[in-house]
């Protein structure tokens, strides 16, 4: 039978008593379409569930393993015979550094086996104390025998009379927090914020309850408030941060483990709200992951 005759025969089946095939064919098509839609919806819902699970894992603050035993002050550490490893990014390292130090990322240091048996002193800006404590835990997990981390960072090193290579402005910047660093210590609750009395209520209302905020009371000096902050810092191992724009006086240059943040209060409000909004958006399911038909 030729192709043309076969087509005529098939058409004849439908026109000559073969109309009973039409409902069956239509039913099969509808069934296939419904199955395809259910399959697509099932797949999209699975994608949404997977996305929600991954976001929950990232956003939920899982306790980070920390170990503060590596942290040492500039006065207590003997740097002779130790390799000094600076873990900041290359651009920051080039602006100000300890003579003879080398620049390695934390990841490279942890995974390059040749450093495990060597005495090393790890230095960075020192503003993120909890991150350094987490690095200490990882160093011990990786089998490092004699690793120390400089507490207070390069600014504390400089204030102790140890040498730094860099322009005065770049060295001074080592005690100033960046926007990212400030957001990190505030959201993690690992900071002690020192503010002027006139800004205290606003700052206290803006930041989470677990952030310590100390006011420089009218009639009191900044030095008195810093003494109170460092008393707290000794037990909590948090960063002490002075909001310079809220104060009538600036801290002297003789404080180790002290950082300043220079933004105005309105800039702090905008930055903090922007950070919180970004966190919120990360918890929302994008349209491409949503179950089919769900708004």
DRENFI-206125 format. One record per residue (C-alpha): residue in one letter; y, z, x negated. Coordinates in steps of 0.5 Angstrom, whole numbers, padded with zeros to 4 digits, always signed. Layout:
! residues N
AYZX...
//
This chain:
! residues 295
X+0000+0000+0000X+0007-0002-0003X+0013+0003-0004X+0016-0001+0002X+0010+0000+0007X+0009+0007+0005X+0016+0009+0007X+0015+0005+0013X+0009+0009+0014X+0012+0016+0013X+0018+0014+0018X+0013+0012+0023X+0009+0018+0023X+0016+0021+0025X+0017+0016+0030X+0010+0015+0033X+0008+0022+0035X+0010+0025+0028X+0016+0029+0031X+0012+0035+0031X+0013+0035+0023X+0021+0036+0024X+0021+0043+0026X+0016+0045+0021X+0020+0042+0015X+0027+0045+0018X+0023+0052+0018X+0021+0051+0011X+0028+0049+0009X+0031+0055+0012X+0026+0060+0010X+0027+0057+0002X+0035+0058+0003X+0034+0065+0006X+0029+0066+0000X+0034+0064-0005X+0040+0068-0002X+0036+0074-0002X+0034+0072-0009X+0041+0071-0011X+0043+0078-0008X+0038+0082-0011X+0039+0079-0018X+0047+0080-0017X+0045+0087-0014X+0041+0089-0020X+0047+0086-0025X+0052+0091-0021X+0047+0097-0022X+0046+0095-0030X+0053+0095-0031X+0055+0101-0027X+0049+0105-0031X+0052+0102-0038X+0060+0104-0036X+0057+0111-0034X+0054+0112-0041X+0060+0110-0044X+0065+0113-0040X+0061+0120-0039X+0063+0124-0045X+0056+0125-0049X+0057+0131-0054X+0058+0128-0061X+0054+0132-0066X+0059+0135-0071X+0058+0139-0077X+0064+0142-0081X+0061+0144-0087X+0063+0138-0091X+0070+0139-0090X+0074+0142-0096X+0082+0144-0097X+0085+0140-0103X+0085+0147-0107X+0078+0149-0106X+0075+0142-0108X+0074+0140-0115X+0075+0133-0115X+0073+0132-0123X+0066+0128-0123X+0066+0126-0116X+0067+0119-0113X+0073+0119-0109X+0072+0114-0103X+0077+0112-0098X+0075+0110-0091X+0081+0108-0088X+0082+0100-0087X+0084+0096-0093X+0092+0095-0091X+0093+0103-0090X+0089+0104-0097X+0094+0099-0100X+0100+0102-0098X+0098+0109-0101X+0092+0112-0104X+0089+0117-0109X+0089+0114-0117X+0082+0112-0118X+0079+0112-0111X+0075+0106-0108X+0076+0103-0101X+0069+0103-0097X+0068+0103-0089X+0064+0109-0086X+0059+0105-0084X+0058+0101-0091X+0058+0108-0094X+0053+0111-0090X+0048+0105-0090X+0049+0104-0098X+0044+0108-0101X+0047+0108-0108X+0052+0114-0106X+0047+0119-0103X+0045+0122-0109X+0052+0122-0112X+0058+0127-0111X+0063+0124-0107X+0069+0126-0104X+0071+0122-0098X+0079+0122-0096X+0082+0119-0090X+0089+0121-0086X+0085+0127-0083X+0088+0127-0077X+0082+0126-0073X+0078+0132-0075X+0073+0131-0070X+0071+0124-0072X+0071+0127-0080X+0066+0133-0077X+0062+0127-0074X+0062+0123-0080X+0059+0130-0084X+0053+0130-0079X+0052+0123-0080X+0052+0124-0088X+0047+0130-0088X+0042+0126-0083X+0043+0120-0088X+0041+0124-0094X+0047+0125-0098X+0046+0131-0103X+0053+0133-0104X+0059+0130-0100X+0065+0133-0098X+0071+0131-0094X+0078+0132-0095X+0081+0137-0089X+0088+0135-0088X+0087+0128-0091X+0092+0125-0096X+0098+0128-0094X+0095+0135-0095X+0093+0132-0102X+0100+0130-0103X+0103+0137-0101X+0098+0141-0106X+0101+0137-0112X+0095+0132-0113X+0098+0125-0115X+0098+0119-0110X+0100+0112-0111X+0105+0109-0106X+0112+0108-0104X+0116+0115-0101X+0116+0112-0094X+0109+0110-0094X+0107+0117-0097X+0111+0120-0092X+0108+0116-0086X+0101+0119-0088X+0103+0126-0084X+0105+0122-0078X+0100+0120-0072X+0100+0113-0069X+0099+0112-0062X+0092+0111-0062X+0091+0117-0066X+0095+0121-0061X+0091+0118-0055X+0085+0120-0058X+0086+0127-0060X+0089+0129-0053X+0084+0125-0049X+0078+0129-0053X+0082+0135-0053X+0082+0136-0060X+0089+0137-0061X+0094+0143-0061X+0101+0140-0058X+0108+0144-0060X+0114+0142-0056X+0121+0144-0055X+0122+0149-0049X+0125+0144-0044X+0120+0139-0045X+0114+0144-0044X+0113+0144-0036X+0113+0136-0036X+0108+0136-0042X+0103+0141-0039X+0103+0137-0033X+0102+0131-0036X+0096+0133-0041X+0089+0135-0038X+0088+0142-0038X+0084+0143-0044X+0089+0141-0048X+0093+0147-0052X+0100+0146-0051X+0105+0151-0055X+0112+0152-0053X+0118+0153-0058X+0122+0158-0054X+0129+0159-0053X+0131+0164-0059X+0125+0163-0063X+0124+0158-0069X+0119+0152-0070X+0116+0156-0076X+0114+0162-0071X+0111+0157-0066X+0107+0153-0072X+0104+0160-0074X+0101+0161-0067X+0099+0154-0067X+0095+0155-0074X+0092+0161-0072X+0089+0157-0066X+0087+0152-0071X+0083+0156-0075X+0078+0158-0070X+0078+0151-0066X+0079+0146-0072X+0084+0142-0068X+0089+0138-0070X+0096+0141-0070X+0101+0136-0067X+0109+0137-0066X+0112+0132-0061X+0119+0131-0065X+0123+0128-0060X+0123+0134-0056X+0125+0139-0061X+0132+0141-0064X+0129+0142-0071X+0124+0138-0075X+0118+0142-0079X+0119+0142-0086X+0115+0138-0091X+0110+0144-0093X+0105+0145-0088X+0098+0142-0089X+0094+0140-0083X+0100+0138-0079X+0102+0132-0076X+0108+0129-0072X+0109+0124-0067X+0115+0121-0066X+0115+0118-0059X+0120+0120-0054X+0117+0123-0048X+0118+0117-0043X+0114+0113-0048X+0109+0119-0049X+0108+0118-0041X+0108+0111-0041X+0103+0111-0046X+0098+0116-0043X+0098+0113-0036X+0097+0106-0039X+0091+0109-0043X+0088+0113-0037X+0089+0107-0033X+0085+0103-0038X+0080+0108-0038X+0080+0107-0030X+0079+0100-0030X+0073+0100-0035X+0069+0104-0029X+0071+0098-0024X+0065+0093-0023X+0068+0086-0024X+0067+0081-0019X+0062+0077-0023X+0057+0083-0023X+0058+0085-0016X+0053+0085-0010X+0053+0078-0006X+0058+0079-0001X+0061+0086-0003X+0068+0087-0003
//
